[in-house]
Amino acid sequence: MNNSLETAPNHVKLAVDLIMLLEQNELDPEEVLAALKIVESDFMNKLLSQQKEQKHKT
């Protein structure tokens, strides 16, 4: 990891790691994009659930 990546925000580091993983496996770009839509939806639901829980705690 170069110096600029070491100081990058965690979400940028994660994105770089995911890109490297996907590229190393030589996956079809259309398949990757379809899978990422599912992943985004799943994590959006988790985020919304967390936000609801936090509202109920306050």
FILOPA-182139 format. One line per field, with one value per atom (N, C-alpha, C, O): residue number from 0; residue in one letter; atom name; x, y, z. Coordinates in pm, 1 decimal. Example, Ala and Ser with C-alpha at 12.3 -4.5 7.8 and 13.67 -1.06 7.14 Angstrom:
BEGIN
seq	[0,0,0,0,1,1,1,1]
type	[A,A,A,A,S,S,S,S]
atom	[N,CA,C,O,N,CA,C,O]
c1	[1319.0,1230.0,1320.0,1423.6,1285.0,1367.0,1290.0,1340.9]
c2	[-569.0,-450.0,-330.0,-331.9,-225.0,-106.0,3.0,113.8]
c3	[780.0,780.0,780.0,846.5,708.0,714.0,787.0,803.9]
# end
This chain:
BEGIN
seq	[0,0,0,0,1,1,1,1,2,2,2,2,3,3,3,3,4,4,4,4,5,5,5,5,6,6,6,6,7,7,7,7,8,8,8,8,9,9,9,9,10,10,10,10,11,11,11,11,12,12,12,12,13,13,13,13,14,14,14,14,15,15,15,15,16,16,16,16,17,17,17,17,18,18,18,18,19,19,19,19,20,20,20,20,21,21,21,21,22,22,22,22,23,23,23,23,24,24,24,24,25,25,25,25,26,26,26,26,27,27,27,27,28,28,28,28,29,29,29,29,30,30,30,30,31,31,31,31,32,32,32,32,33,33,33,33,34,34,34,34,35,35,35,35,36,36,36,36,37,37,37,37,38,38,38,38,39,39,39,39,40,40,40,40,41,41,41,41,42,42,42,42,43,43,43,43,44,44,44,44,45,45,45,45,46,46,46,46,47,47,47,47,48,48,48,48,49,49,49,49,50,50,50,50,51,51,51,51,52,52,52,52,53,53,53,53,54,54,54,54,55,55,55,55,56,56,56,56,57,57,57,57]
type	[M,M,M,M,N,N,N,N,N,N,N,N,S,S,S,S,L,L,L,L,E,E,E,E,T,T,T,T,A,A,A,A,P,P,P,P,N,N,N,N,H,H,H,H,V,V,V,V,K,K,K,K,L,L,L,L,A,A,A,A,V,V,V,V,D,D,D,D,L,L,L,L,I,I,I,I,M,M,M,M,L,L,L,L,L,L,L,L,E,E,E,E,Q,Q,Q,Q,N,N,N,N,E,E,E,E,L,L,L,L,D,D,D,D,P,P,P,P,E,E,E,E,E,E,E,E,V,V,V,V,L,L,L,L,A,A,A,A,A,A,A,A,L,L,L,L,K,K,K,K,I,I,I,I,V,V,V,V,E,E,E,E,S,S,S,S,D,D,D,D,F,F,F,F,M,M,M,M,N,N,N,N,K,K,K,K,L,L,L,L,L,L,L,L,S,S,S,S,Q,Q,Q,Q,Q,Q,Q,Q,K,K,K,K,E,E,E,E,Q,Q,Q,Q,K,K,K,K,H,H,H,H,K,K,K,K,T,T,T,T]
atom	[N,CA,C,O,N,CA,C,O,N,CA,C,O,N,CA,C,O,N,CA,C,O,N,CA,C,O,N,CA,C,O,N,CA,C,O,N,CA,C,O,N,CA,C,O,N,CA,C,O,N,CA,C,O,N,CA,C,O,N,CA,C,O,N,CA,C,O,N,CA,C,O,N,CA,C,O,N,CA,C,O,N,CA,C,O,N,CA,C,O,N,CA,C,O,N,CA,C,O,N,CA,C,O,N,CA,C,O,N,CA,C,O,N,CA,C,O,N,CA,C,O,N,CA,C,O,N,CA,C,O,N,CA,C,O,N,CA,C,O,N,CA,C,O,N,CA,C,O,N,CA,C,O,N,CA,C,O,N,CA,C,O,N,CA,C,O,N,CA,C,O,N,CA,C,O,N,CA,C,O,N,CA,C,O,N,CA,C,O,N,CA,C,O,N,CA,C,O,N,CA,C,O,N,CA,C,O,N,CA,C,O,N,CA,C,O,N,CA,C,O,N,CA,C,O,N,CA,C,O,N,CA,C,O,N,CA,C,O,N,CA,C,O,N,CA,C,O,N,CA,C,O,N,CA,C,O,N,CA,C,O]
c1	[83.8,0.0,88.6,179.0,61.0,143.5,96.8,-6.6,172.8,145.7,9.1,-59.8,-31.7,-160.2,-275.6,-377.5,-260.8,-366.4,-367.3,-473.2,-251.9,-245.0,-318.7,-372.9,-320.7,-386.7,-528.4,-597.3,-570.4,-705.3,-811.2,-783.0,-932.7,-1042.9,-1068.4,-1035.6,-1127.0,-1150.4,-1234.9,-1210.4,-1334.9,-1419.7,-1341.4,-1372.6,-1241.3,-1157.1,-1067.9,-1051.3,-1011.0,-928.6,-1010.3,-963.4,-1132.6,-1220.5,-1251.6,-1249.2,-1280.8,-1310.1,-1192.0,-1210.2,-1072.6,-953.1,-935.3,-905.2,-953.5,-942.7,-1044.9,-1012.2,-1167.6,-1272.2,-1241.8,-1259.5,-1196.5,-1160.9,-1050.3,-1058.1,-947.8,-837.1,-885.5,-846.8,-970.1,-1023.0,-1102.9,-1085.7,-1188.8,-1271.7,-1187.8,-1213.1,-1089.2,-1004.7,-916.7,-894.7,-866.5,-782.8,-859.2,-800.7,-989.7,-1071.2,-1123.3,-1196.9,-1084.7,-1119.3,-1268.1,-1306.1,-1350.0,-1494.3,-1548.8,-1491.9,-1659.9,-1725.6,-1778.9,-1849.2,-1747.0,-1791.9,-1943.2,-1989.0,-2021.6,-2167.0,-2211.9,-2302.7,-2149.0,-2182.3,-2145.1,-2220.0,-2029.7,-1984.8,-2082.3,-2120.8,-2122.2,-2214.3,-2349.8,-2410.8,-2397.2,-2524.7,-2512.7,-2603.7,-2400.9,-2378.5,-2366.3,-2417.1,-2299.8,-2282.4,-2415.1,-2431.4,-2508.8,-2641.9,-2708.7,-2773.3,-2693.2,-2749.5,-2681.0,-2746.6,-2549.1,-2472.8,-2513.0,-2531.1,-2526.9,-2567.3,-2704.9,-2726.3,-2796.1,-2931.0,-2927.8,-2994.9,-2850.7,-2840.1,-2784.0,-2836.8,-2678.4,-2617.6,-2701.9,-2696.9,-2778.7,-2870.7,-2978.0,-3013.6,-3029.3,-3127.5,-3069.0,-3136.5,-2943.6,-2878.1,-2861.5,-2882.7,-2823.6,-2806.7,-2939.0,-2944.9,-3044.4,-3176.2,-3222.4,-3282.8,-3194.5,-3230.4,-3154.8,-3212.7,-3026.6,-2947.0,-3000.2,-3008.3,-3036.2,-3087.0,-3218.6,-3242.5,-3304.1,-3430.6,-3406.3,-3472.1,-3310.1,-3277.5,-3227.0,-3263.4,-3143.8,-3090.3,-3199.6,-3194.9,-3297.9,-3408.3,-3491.4,-3540.4,-3507.0,-3587.0,-3515.5,-3579.9,-3382.9,-3304.8,-3306.9,-3283.9,-3334.4,-3332.3,-3468.4,-3483.2]
c2	[-117.5,0.0,124.2,137.6,214.9,335.2,431.6,409.9,537.5,629.5,696.3,711.8,736.0,803.7,710.1,753.8,582.3,486.7,455.6,431.1,456.5,431.6,538.9,511.4,659.0,769.2,793.9,884.6,714.2,731.0,688.4,611.4,738.6,695.6,545.3,485.5,486.6,341.9,294.9,187.4,375.1,331.2,326.4,245.2,411.5,408.8,284.6,217.4,255.0,134.7,9.4,-81.0,5.3,-108.6,-121.2,-231.3,-9.4,-11.2,-65.0,-145.7,-21.7,-69.2,-219.6,-293.1,-264.5,-408.1,-489.0,-594.4,-440.4,-511.7,-515.3,-618.7,-404.1,-400.6,-501.0,-575.9,-502.9,-596.6,-741.1,-823.6,-771.6,-906.8,-948.6,-1059.0,-860.6,-891.3,-905.3,-993.6,-819.0,-826.6,-951.5,-1012.6,-989.7,-1109.7,-1234.7,-1330.3,-1234.4,-1350.6,-1345.9,-1434.7,-1242.1,-1227.5,-1251.8,-1328.3,-1185.0,-1199.7,-1110.4,-1005.7,-1153.2,-1076.0,-945.8,-949.2,-831.8,-703.1,-693.1,-633.3,-749.9,-745.0,-824.1,-781.7,-938.6,-1019.5,-945.6,-947.1,-881.3,-805.9,-693.3,-673.8,-619.6,-507.9,-555.4,-490.5,-667.2,-722.9,-764.6,-740.9,-826.2,-868.0,-747.5,-749.5,-643.6,-524.6,-455.1,-394.9,-462.1,-405.7,-479.2,-417.5,-610.8,-690.5,-656.1,-640.4,-644.6,-610.4,-472.1,-453.0,-376.8,-242.0,-243.1,-177.8,-316.2,-325.6,-387.9,-340.0,-493.0,-560.1,-466.2,-459.1,-394.9,-306.3,-182.3,-125.3,-139.5,-28.5,-69.2,8.8,-191.6,-241.8,-251.1,-219.2,-294.8,-302.9,-163.9,-145.0,-67.4,69.3,126.0,186.7,106.8,155.9,90.6,156.0,-36.7,-108.5,-52.3,-33.1,-26.5,32.1,169.6,202.5,249.3,383.1,376.9,458.4,281.8,264.6,226.9,278.7,135.1,93.0,211.5,226.3,294.8,409.4,508.6,569.2,526.9,618.7,568.1,646.7,435.7,377.7,386.7,387.1,393.9,402.8,543.4,561.1,642.7,781.2,829.8,943.9]
c3	[0.0,0.0,0.0,82.5,-94.2,-94.5,13.1,76.3,33.8,144.6,133.3,234.1,12.8,-0.7,31.9,85.4,0.4,33.1,182.6,240.3,244.0,388.6,467.6,574.7,415.9,486.5,434.9,481.6,340.0,282.6,383.4,475.2,366.2,453.5,438.0,335.5,541.0,540.8,422.6,367.9,382.6,271.1,139.4,52.3,124.3,3.9,5.9,-95.9,122.8,135.9,105.0,35.8,157.0,132.5,-16.0,-71.0,-80.9,-224.0,-303.5,-394.7,-270.1,-339.6,-317.6,-411.7,-195.3,-165.1,-244.2,-298.8,-250.5,-323.8,-473.1,-537.4,-528.3,-670.2,-699.2,-796.5,-615.5,-635.3,-628.9,-711.6,-530.8,-515.9,-639.3,-691.0,-685.0,-801.1,-928.4,-1010.5,-944.3,-1062.8,-1061.6,-1166.2,-945.1,-935.3,-974.6,-1025.4,-951.1,-985.4,-1128.5,-1171.5,-1201.7,-1343.3,-1369.1,-1457.7,-1289.7,-1301.6,-1411.8,-1442.8,-1470.4,-1574.5,-1514.8,-1413.8,-1575.0,-1519.5,-1501.7,-1404.4,-1592.6,-1577.1,-1455.2,-1383.7,-1430.9,-1313.7,-1185.8,-1088.2,-1187.0,-1069.3,-1039.0,-923.7,-1140.9,-1118.9,-1069.1,-984.1,-1120.5,-1073.1,-926.6,-847.2,-891.7,-753.4,-661.0,-548.9,-707.2,-624.3,-596.1,-490.0,-687.7,-661.9,-546.6,-461.9,-543.6,-435.3,-302.9,-199.9,-307.4,-187.5,-136.8,-16.5,-226.7,-187.1,-121.3,-19.1,-179.3,-122.9,17.1,108.5,32.7,161.9,268.3,379.3,234.8,333.5,357.6,466.5,259.5,281.0,381.7,470.1,368.1,464.2,604.5,702.4,614.5,745.2,806.0,925.7,723.3,771.2,820.1,927.0,743.2,783.7,913.0,998.0,927.8,1049.4,1169.9,1276.8,1151.8,1259.3,1299.1,1417.5,1198.7,1226.1,1301.5,1390.6,1267.6,1338.9,1483.2,1573.5,1505.6,1641.9,1724.5,1841.2,1664.2,1736.8,1771.8,1878.9,1684.7,1714.2,1830.8,1911.9,1838.8,1946.9,2081.7,2186.6,2078.7,2202.3,2261.2,2380.8,2178.2,2227.9,2266.7,2310.2]
# end
